[in-house]
Amino acid sequence: RPIRVSIREFLIGKVIGGRYEIGKLLGSGGFGSVFEATHTTTGQRLVVKVLRAEMASDPLQVRRFFNEAKTTCQLTHPHTVSVFDFGRTDSGQLFMAMERLDGDELAVVLKREAPLEPLRVVRFACAILKSLAEAHAAGLVHRDLKPGNVFLCNVHGNGDFVKLIDFGIAKSY
């Protein structure tokens, strides 16, 4: 009986894109899986999102992915996760390399700390809106705005620094 290995397990320890060594699985969802990764030349720790194999088999989805990933790489607002690179794995799957964030999703914070202080929530909302304003000016609509895609990071002692994540399914307009 053959041993079945998922593509997620198969990628761990491999180098994709010629430069990203895949580490442990951080999570997975409807569009793909997210892994810790290390840049093989610089040693930089980052995150690589590998999209589901079905997306790579549809030429329209591939063209859309590359167009939208290129635009997403241009986003530079401090409250937007940085996307550094994108491409295909040797097996043809699409991937994005992005900044690694240390902190918690807003969804986790809400479960742990709700109700939140109103002024704190207003600060979160302002940061999210600033990120979205840059994306909209670049012609991108996020399409999956939810507490699970708002990350609260510790940046220079500010444990509530907001980063909007998962522009990977953004849509150009």
C-alpha positions as CSV (number, residue, x, y, z in Angstrom):
1,R,0.0,0.0,0.0
2,P,1.6,3.3,-1.0
3,I,2.2,6.0,1.6
4,R,0.2,9.1,1.0
5,V,1.9,12.4,1.7
6,S,0.1,15.7,1.3
7,I,1.6,18.5,-0.7
8,R,1.9,20.4,2.6
9,E,4.1,17.7,4.1
10,F,6.0,17.3,0.9
11,L,7.1,20.9,0.9
12,I,8.6,21.0,4.4
13,G,12.4,21.1,4.1
14,K,12.3,21.8,0.3
15,V,13.6,25.0,-1.3
16,I,11.0,26.7,-3.6
17,G,11.5,29.5,-6.0
18,G,15.3,28.7,-5.8
19,R,15.6,30.7,-2.5
20,Y,12.9,29.9,0.1
21,E,13.5,26.9,2.4
22,I,10.1,25.8,3.7
23,G,9.7,25.2,7.4
24,K,6.7,24.2,9.5
25,L,3.1,24.7,8.5
26,L,1.5,27.7,10.2
27,G,-2.0,27.2,8.9
28,S,-4.1,26.4,5.9
29,G,-7.4,27.6,4.5
30,G,-9.6,27.7,1.4
31,F,-6.9,29.2,-0.9
32,G,-3.8,27.5,0.3
33,S,-1.3,26.8,3.1
34,V,1.1,29.2,4.9
35,F,4.6,28.1,6.0
36,E,7.4,29.5,7.9
37,A,10.4,29.9,5.5
38,T,14.0,31.1,5.5
39,H,15.6,32.9,2.6
40,T,18.5,30.7,1.7
41,T,20.9,33.5,0.9
42,T,20.1,36.2,3.4
43,G,18.8,34.0,6.3
44,Q,15.7,36.2,6.5
45,R,12.8,34.6,8.3
46,L,9.5,35.1,6.3
47,V,6.3,33.4,5.4
48,V,5.4,31.6,2.2
49,K,1.9,31.1,1.1
50,V,1.4,28.2,-1.4
51,L,-1.9,28.3,-3.2
52,R,-4.0,25.3,-3.8
53,A,-2.9,23.2,-6.8
54,E,-6.2,23.7,-8.7
55,M,-5.4,27.4,-9.1
56,A,-2.3,26.7,-11.1
57,S,-4.2,24.5,-13.5
58,D,-6.5,27.3,-14.7
59,P,-4.7,29.8,-17.1
60,L,-7.2,32.6,-16.2
61,Q,-6.5,32.1,-12.4
62,V,-2.7,32.0,-13.1
63,R,-2.8,35.3,-15.1
64,R,-5.0,36.9,-12.4
65,F,-2.6,35.7,-9.7
66,F,0.5,37.1,-11.3
67,N,-1.2,40.5,-12.1
68,E,-2.6,40.9,-8.6
69,A,0.6,39.6,-6.9
70,K,2.6,42.2,-8.9
71,T,0.3,44.9,-7.7
72,T,0.3,43.6,-4.1
73,C,4.1,43.8,-4.1
74,Q,3.8,47.5,-4.7
75,L,1.9,48.2,-1.5
76,T,4.1,49.9,1.0
77,H,1.8,51.2,3.7
78,P,3.1,50.4,7.2
79,H,-0.2,48.8,8.1
80,T,-0.1,46.4,5.1
81,V,1.8,43.2,5.2
82,S,4.8,43.4,2.8
83,V,4.8,40.9,0.0
84,F,8.4,40.4,-1.3
85,D,8.1,37.9,-4.1
86,F,5.9,35.5,-5.9
87,G,6.2,32.7,-8.5
88,R,5.8,29.0,-9.1
89,T,7.2,26.0,-7.3
90,D,9.0,23.3,-9.3
91,S,5.7,21.3,-9.3
92,G,3.8,24.3,-10.7
93,Q,2.0,25.6,-7.6
94,L,1.8,29.4,-7.1
95,F,3.4,31.0,-4.1
96,M,3.9,34.3,-2.4
97,A,6.7,35.2,0.0
98,M,5.9,37.8,2.6
99,E,6.9,39.5,5.8
100,R,6.8,37.3,8.9
101,L,4.7,38.9,11.7
102,D,5.0,38.1,15.4
103,G,1.8,38.7,17.3
104,D,-1.8,37.6,17.2
105,E,-4.8,37.8,14.8
106,L,-7.4,40.3,16.0
107,A,-9.8,37.3,16.1
108,V,-7.6,35.7,18.8
109,V,-7.4,38.9,20.7
110,L,-11.2,39.4,20.6
111,K,-11.7,35.9,22.0
112,R,-9.2,36.5,24.8
113,E,-9.9,40.1,25.7
114,A,-13.4,41.2,24.6
115,P,-14.9,43.6,25.1
116,L,-12.1,45.9,23.9
117,E,-11.7,49.5,25.0
118,P,-13.5,51.7,22.4
119,L,-10.5,54.0,21.7
120,R,-8.4,50.9,21.0
121,V,-10.9,49.7,18.5
122,V,-10.9,53.1,16.8
123,R,-7.1,52.9,16.5
124,F,-7.4,49.5,14.9
125,A,-10.1,50.8,12.5
126,C,-8.0,53.8,11.5
127,A,-5.0,51.6,10.7
128,I,-7.1,49.2,8.7
129,L,-8.7,52.1,6.7
130,K,-5.2,53.5,5.9
131,S,-4.1,50.2,4.6
132,L,-7.2,49.8,2.5
133,A,-6.9,53.3,1.1
134,E,-3.5,52.5,-0.3
135,A,-4.8,49.2,-1.8
136,H,-7.8,50.9,-3.3
137,A,-5.6,53.7,-4.8
138,A,-3.6,50.9,-6.4
139,G,-6.8,49.3,-7.8
140,L,-7.0,46.4,-5.3
141,V,-10.0,45.3,-3.3
142,H,-9.1,43.0,-0.3
143,R,-12.2,40.7,-0.5
144,D,-11.6,38.9,2.8
145,L,-11.6,41.6,5.5
146,K,-12.3,39.9,8.8
147,P,-10.7,39.8,12.3
148,G,-8.6,36.8,11.2
149,N,-6.9,38.9,8.5
150,V,-6.0,41.7,10.9
151,F,-2.8,41.0,12.7
152,L,-1.7,42.8,15.9
153,C,2.1,42.9,16.1
154,N,4.7,44.1,18.5
155,V,6.6,46.8,16.7
156,H,9.1,48.9,18.7
157,G,7.2,48.3,21.9
158,N,3.7,48.9,20.4
159,G,2.0,45.6,20.9
160,D,-1.1,46.8,19.0
161,F,0.5,47.7,15.7
162,V,-2.0,46.7,13.0
163,K,-1.0,44.8,9.9
164,L,-3.7,43.9,7.3
165,I,-2.8,40.5,5.9
166,D,-4.0,38.1,3.2
167,F,-4.2,40.3,0.1
168,G,-3.5,37.0,-1.7
169,I,-7.1,36.8,-2.9
170,A,-7.3,40.5,-3.6
171,K,-9.1,41.5,-6.8
172,S,-7.9,44.2,-9.2
173,Y,-10.6,46.6,-10.5
